[in-house]
Amino acid sequence: MRKIGLLYLFLIICTLLPVTSGFAQKESASSRKDIQDRLNSLANAIVNNDNTTLDNFYTDDAISMPNHGKMLKGKDEIHRSNAEMTNNGMKITSLDMKVSDILGKGDLVDALGTYTISLTGKDGKKIQDSGNFLTVLENQKGEWKVKAEIWNTDKKPMMHDMNMKSDNDEEQESDTTRY
């Protein structure tokens, strides 16, 4: 009788294991490298101001939620936003994205990580920033494309954005940006 009970318990565990292990499952090392390489290529397109190449990194229905900005829906809206930033004199001089985790499995995965970025404003002022990102990638015909993305700076919001003053307003103003 005890053997039947153990066998029954074993069958229940074997039945539930595939269901529970699929949640937040880490992707294989080769997929992780593919995704890191893909994000490195995306960063290169951004730094080289190559909006045509950059467009090819996004799905047609991609969503981008930029730091301190409105949600952008679709590849066309994302393209217009990138072009507007360039036309306003903002130049990204370096962007490094480091993937720390890949969650999911199959054709839809989440890449979590950190970034560091250097920019030059239209006034020539140099800006440094760092933060976190979450990018949902979809594999379309063997190529990882951005389905959704969000990023957030590590810097605290500037006090004057809240109609308040702080002792370090000048320091933060020269060291942060909206992009």
Beta strands, then each sheet from edge to edge (+ up, - down):
strand 1: 58-65
strand 2: 72-73
strand 3: 91-104
strand 4: 108-120
strand 5: 126-140
strand 6: 143-153
sheet 1: 2+ 1- 6- 5+ 4- 3+
end
